[in-house]
Amino acid sequence: MRHLIGQDMGKHLIGGNPPIEVLLKKSGRAKRLSLRLSRLNGSVTLTIPSHVPVAQGLAFAEEKADWLRQHLANAPSSMPVALGALLPIEGRMLRLQQAESGRSPQIQGDCLLVPRGGAGLAARLQGFLKVLARERLIAASDHYAARLGRGYQRLSLRDTRSRWGSCTADAGLMYSWRLIMAPPDVLRYVAAHEVAHLQEMNHSPAFWALVQQLYGDYRTPRGWLRQHGAGLHSYRFVD
């Protein structure tokens, strides 16, 4: 899905309680019918390969209605960032409070103090988290790259929906800045995972053995992401 080049074809409503609105896309690159639930806004997208009739795609979506409702019901609620709210930073839940002075957000105890003025609250917090995420991810990536004996060419941050990181063939590392909200060992695991791809561009047994060599027992942080990762996308940084 992340490499999908598709054409929007409008929406379809699956009846029932509750009804489900599905965005339809035709794709020349898709090989099979697929349904995707967005972690950011709960939207549902049905991708239909160009050689598959639309009616067949709609029937596929209708068959999956109960599955869709179950996953939509279990999806984390959207949580706008506002003063007084709790926000996870490096695995700690911090209370957002107004600072009396200062020019940038600061962590003090169990609070994240946000100065008055300037850009909107959400924009300032997002900028703060991105700077902190870059610092932590550069440090972790440098550490594991040194252990591997391979360098990377660049490191970029995005707000990706479907993956926490990636490694390109020309040694570029990309991470979701939302990793800064996860516990530090989870961020370090993702860094080790992507750095391992500098040598093994696959998910073969050799790759996982290399992750184990670089990071150690990765099962706990990997499990944390599977169980709690979607919740990190529920925080909305919109003023």
DATA-V274749 format. One line per field, one symbol per residue. burial: I if it has 9 or more other C-alpha atoms within 8 Angstrom, else O. A space follows every 50 residues. Layout:
burial=???
This chain:
burial=OOOOOIOOOOOIOIOOOOOIIIIIIIIIIIOOIOIOIIIOOIIIIIIIII OOOOOOIIOIIOOOIOOOIOOIOOIOOIOOIOOOOOIIIIIIIIIIIIIO OOOOIOOOOIIIIIIOOOOOIIIIIIOIIIOIIIOIIIOIIIOIIIOIOO OIOOIOIOOOIOOIIIIOOOIIIIIIIIIIIIIIOIIIIIIIIIIIIIOI OOOOOOIIOIIIOIIOOIOOIIOIIOOOIIOIIIIIIOO
